[in-house]
Amino acid sequence: MKENSVYLRHILECIRRIEEDTACGYNRFMELHTYQDAVLRNLQTMAESTQRLSRNLKAEHLEVEWQSIVAFRNVLVHDYLGSDIERIWEIVQKDVPELKRTTQKILDAMINSNAVNRDNDH
């Protein structure tokens, strides 16, 4: 089983790509299906990575709505024809930045904790 830090970094990479593909702004994003497809794919991949995080990590960070992310992933994967691109834009603008902040905070705490543990081992 991979470490949580691997999945946290992968989530952040997916978010970086989403930010890159939406930097063009609302109008351009709505015009270009290639950007829409890329964002949808990265949202799916990001959500999949959240499912691979340990139960302990999720239990320690209830500020993240893990179940909502799973439900959202299932809609993206299984009901892709029902994906509302306007709603996707809203999620990217509102929810993804919050997930980015929280994920970075969790990863930073994990890295700092590991550094402290290494220092205490010496």
Contact map, one row per residue, 1 for C-alpha under 8 A:
11100000000000000000000000000000000000000000000000000000000000000000000000000000000000000000000000000000000000000000000000
11110110000000000000000000000000000000000000000000000000000000000000000000000000000000000000000000000000000000000000000000
11111110000000000000000000000000000000000000000000000000000000000000000000000000000000000000000000000000000000000000000000
01111111000000000000000000000000000000000000000000011100100000000000000000000000000000000000000000000000000000000000000000
00111111100000000000000000000000000000000000000000000000000000000000000000000000000000000000000000000000001001000000000000
01111111110000000000000000000000000000000000000000000000000000000000000000000000000000000000000000000000000000000000000000
01111111111000000000000000000000000000000000000011011000000000000000000000000000000000000000000000000000000000000000000000
00011111111100000000000000000000000000000000000011001000000000000000000000000000000000000000000000000011001000000000000000
00001111111110000000000000000000000000000000000000000000000000000000000000000000000000000000000000000000001000000000000000
00000111111111000000000000000000000000000000010010000000000000000000000000000000000000000000000000000000000000000000000000
00000011111111100000000000000000000000000000111011000000000000000000000000000000000000000000000000000010000000000000000000
00000001111111110000000000000000000000000000000000000000000000000000000000000000000000000000000000010011000000000000000000
00000000111111111000000000000000000000000000000000000000000000000000000000000000000000000000000000000000000000000000000000
00000000011111111100000000000000000000000110110000000000000000000000000000000000000000000000000000000000000000000000000000
00000000001111111110000000000000000000000110010000000000000000000000000000000000000000000000000100010000000000000000000000
00000000000111111111000000000000000000000000000000000000000000000000000000000000000000000000000000000000000000000000000000
00000000000011111111100000000000000000100100000000000000000000000000000000000000000000000000000000000000000000000000000000
00000000000001111111110000000000000001100110000000000000000000000000000000000000000000000001000000000000000000000000000000
00000000000000111111111000000000000000000000000000000000000000000000000000000000000000000000000000000000000000000000000000
00000000000000011111111000000000000000000000000000000000000000000000000000000000000000000000000000000000000000000000000000
00000000000000001111111100001000001101100000000000000000000000000000000000000000000000000000000000000000000000000000000000
00000000000000000111111111001000001000100000000000000000000000000000000000000000000000000000000000000000000000000000000000
00000000000000000011111110000000000000000000000000000000000000000000000000000000000000000000000000000000000000000000000000
00000000000000000000111111111000000000000000000000000000000000000000000000000000000000000000000000000000000000000000000000
00000000000000000000011111111000000000000000000000000000000000000000000000000000000000000000000000000000000000000000000000
00000000000000000000010111111100000000000000000000000000000000000000000000000000000000001000000000000000000000000000000000
00000000000000000000000111111110000000000000000000000000000000000000000000000000000000000000000000000000000000000000000000
00000000000000000000000111111111000000000000000000000000000000000000000000000000000000000000000000000000000000000000000000
00000000000000000000110111111111101100000000000000000000000000000000000000000000000000000000000000000000000000000000000000
00000000000000000000000001111111100100000000000000000000000000000000000000000000000010000000000000000000000000000000000000
00000000000000000000000000111111100000000000000000000000000000000000000000000000000000000000000000000000000000000000000000
00000000000000000000000000011111111100000000000000000000000000000000000000000000000000000000000000000000000000000000000000
00000000000000000000000000001111111110000000000000000000000000000000000000000000000000000000000000000000000000000000000000
00000000000000000000000000000001111111000000000000000000000000000000000000000000000000000000000000000000000000000000000000
00000000000000000000110000001001111111100000000000000000000000000000000000000000000000000000000000000000000000000000000000
00000000000000000000100000001101111111110000000000000000000000000000000000000000000010000000000000000000000000000000000000
00000000000000000000000000000000111111111000000000000000000000000000000000000000000000000000000000000000000000000000000000
00000000000000000100100000000000011111111100000000000000000000000000000000000000000000000000000000000000000000000000000000
00000000000000001100110000000000001111111110000000000000000000000000000000000000000000000000000000000000000000000000000000
00000000000000000000000000000000000111111111000000000000000000000000000000010000000000010000000000000000000000000000000000
00000000000000000000000000000000000011111111100000000000000000000000000000000000000000000000000000000000000000000000000000
00000000000001101100000000000000000001111111110000000000000000000000000000000000000000000000000000000000000000000000000000
00000000000001100100000000000000000000111111111000000000000000000000000010000000000000000000000000000000000000000000000000
00000000000000000000000000000000000000011111111100000000000000000000000010011000000000000000000000000000000000000000000000
00000000001001000000000000000000000000001111111110000000000000000000000000000000000000000000000000000000000000000000000000
00000000011001100000000000000000000000000111111111000000000000000000000000000000000000000000000000000000000000000000000000
00000000001000000000000000000000000000000011111111100000000000000000110110000000000000000000000000000000000000000000000000
00000000000000000000000000000000000000000001111111110000000000000000010010000000000000000000000000000000000000000000000000
00000011011000000000000000000000000000000000111111111000000000000000000000000000000000000000000000000000000000000000000000
00000011001000000000000000000000000000000000011111111000000000000100110000000000000000000000000000000000000000000000000000
00000000000000000000000000000000000000000000001111111000000000000100010000000000000000000000000000000000000000000000000000
00010010000000000000000000000000000000000000000111111100000000000000000000000000000000000000000000000000000000000000000000
00010011000000000000000000000000000000000000000011111110110000000000000000000000000000000000000000000000000000000000000000
00010000000000000000000000000000000000000000000000011111110000000000000000000000000000000000000000000000000000000000000000
00000000000000000000000000000000000000000000000000001111111000000000000000000000000000000000000000000000000000000000000000
00000000000000000000000000000000000000000000000000000111111100000000000000000000000000000000000000000000000000000000000000
00010000000000000000000000000000000000000000000000001111111110000000000000000000000000000000000000000000000000000000000000
00000000000000000000000000000000000000000000000000001111111111010100000000000000000000000000000000000000000000000000000000
00000000000000000000000000000000000000000000000000000011111111000000000000000000000000000000000000000000000000000000000000
00000000000000000000000000000000000000000000000000000001111111000000000000000000000000000000000000000000000000000000000000
00000000000000000000000000000000000000000000000000000000111111110000000000000000000000000000000000000000000000000000000000
00000000000000000000000000000000000000000000000000000000011111111100000000000000000000000000000000000000000000000000000000
00000000000000000000000000000000000000000000000000000000000011111000000000000000000000000000000000000000000000000000000000
00000000000000000000000000000000000000000000000000000000010011111100000000000000000000000000000000100100000000000000000000
00000000000000000000000000000000000000000000000000000000000001111111100000000000000000000000000000000000000000000000000000
00000000000000000000000000000000000000000000000001100000010001011111110000000000000000000000000000000000000000000000000000
00000000000000000000000000000000000000000000000000000000000000001111111000000000000000000000000000000000000000000000000000
00000000000000000000000000000000000000000000000000000000000000001111111100000000000000000000000000000000000000000000000000
00000000000000000000000000000000000000000000001001000000000000001111111110000000000000000000000000000000000000000000000000
00000000000000000000000000000000000000000000001101100000000000000111111111000000000000000000000000000000000000000000000000
00000000000000000000000000000000000000000000000000000000000000000011111111100000000000000000000000000000000000000000000000
00000000000000000000000000000000000000000000001000000000000000000001111111110000000000000000000000000000000000000000000000
00000000000000000000000000000000000000000011001100000000000000000000111111111000000000000000000000000000000000000000000000
00000000000000000000000000000000000000000000000000000000000000000000011111111110000000000000000000000000000000000000000000
00000000000000000000000000000000000000000000000000000000000000000000001111111111011000000000000000000000000000000000000000
00000000000000000000000000000000000000010001000000000000000000000000000111111111001000000000000000000000000000000000000000
00000000000000000000000000000000000000000001000000000000000000000000000011111111000000000000000000000000000000000000000000
00000000000000000000000000000000000000000000000000000000000000000000000001111111000000000000000000000000000000000000000000
00000000000000000000000000000000000000000000000000000000000000000000000001111111111000000000000000000000000000000000000000
00000000000000000000000000000000000000000000000000000000000000000000000000111111111000000000000000000000000000000000000000
00000000000000000000000000000000000000000000000000000000000000000000000000000011111000000000000000000000000000000000000000
00000000000000000000000000000000000000000000000000000000000000000000000000100011111100000000000000000000000000000000000000
00000000000000000000000000000000000000000000000000000000000000000000000000110011111110110000000000000000000000000000000000
00000000000000000000000000000000000000000000000000000000000000000000000000000000011111110000000000000000000000000000000000
00000000000000000000000000000100000100000000000000000000000000000000000000000000001111111000000000000000000000000000000000
00000000000000000000000000000000000000000000000000000000000000000000000000000000000111111100000000000000000000000000000000
00000000000000000000000000000000000000000000000000000000000000000000000000000000001111111110000000000000000000000000000000
00000000000000000000000000000000000000010000000000000000000000000000000000000000001111111111000000000000000000000000000000
00000000000000000000000001000000000000000000000000000000000000000000000000000000000011111111100000000000000000000000000000
00000000000000000000000000000000000000000000000000000000000000000000000000000000000001111111111000000000000000000000000000
00000000000000000000000000000000000000000000000000000000000000000000000000000000000000111111111100000000000000000000000000
00000000000000000100000000000000000000000000000000000000000000000000000000000000000000011111111110000000000000000000000000
00000000000000000000000000000000000000000000000000000000000000000000000000000000000000001111111110000000000000000000000000
00000000000000000000000000000000000000000000000000000000000000000000000000000000000000000111111111000000000000000000000000
00000000000000000000000000000000000000000000000000000000000000000000000000000000000000000111111111100000000000000000000000
00000000000000100000000000000000000000000000000000000000000000000000000000000000000000000011111111110000000000000000000000
00000000000000000000000000000000000000000000000000000000000000000000000000000000000000000001111111111000000000000000000000
00000000000000000000000000000000000000000000000000000000000000000000000000000000000000000000011111111100000000000000000000
00000000000000000000000000000000000000000000000000000000000000010000000000000000000000000000001111111110000000000000000000
00000000000100100000000000000000000000000000000000000000000000000000000000000000000000000000000111111111000000000000000000
00000000000000000000000000000000000000000000000000000000000000000000000000000000000000000000000011111111100000000000000000
00000000000000000000000000000000000000000000000000000000000000010000000000000000000000000000000001111111110000000000000000
00000001001100000000000000000000000000000000000000000000000000000000000000000000000000000000000000111111111000000000000000
00000001000100000000000000000000000000000000000000000000000000000000000000000000000000000000000000011111111100000000000000
00000000000000000000000000000000000000000000000000000000000000000000000000000000000000000000000000001111111110000000000000
00000000000000000000000000000000000000000000000000000000000000000000000000000000000000000000000000000111111111000000000000
00001001100000000000000000000000000000000000000000000000000000000000000000000000000000000000000000000011111111100000000000
00000000000000000000000000000000000000000000000000000000000000000000000000000000000000000000000000000001111111110000000000
00000000000000000000000000000000000000000000000000000000000000000000000000000000000000000000000000000000111111111000000000
00001000000000000000000000000000000000000000000000000000000000000000000000000000000000000000000000000000011111111100000000
00000000000000000000000000000000000000000000000000000000000000000000000000000000000000000000000000000000001111111110000000
00000000000000000000000000000000000000000000000000000000000000000000000000000000000000000000000000000000000111111111000000
00000000000000000000000000000000000000000000000000000000000000000000000000000000000000000000000000000000000011111111100000
00000000000000000000000000000000000000000000000000000000000000000000000000000000000000000000000000000000000001111111110000
00000000000000000000000000000000000000000000000000000000000000000000000000000000000000000000000000000000000000111111111000
00000000000000000000000000000000000000000000000000000000000000000000000000000000000000000000000000000000000000011111111100
00000000000000000000000000000000000000000000000000000000000000000000000000000000000000000000000000000000000000001111111110
00000000000000000000000000000000000000000000000000000000000000000000000000000000000000000000000000000000000000000111111111
00000000000000000000000000000000000000000000000000000000000000000000000000000000000000000000000000000000000000000011111111
00000000000000000000000000000000000000000000000000000000000000000000000000000000000000000000000000000000000000000001111111
00000000000000000000000000000000000000000000000000000000000000000000000000000000000000000000000000000000000000000000111111
00000000000000000000000000000000000000000000000000000000000000000000000000000000000000000000000000000000000000000000011111
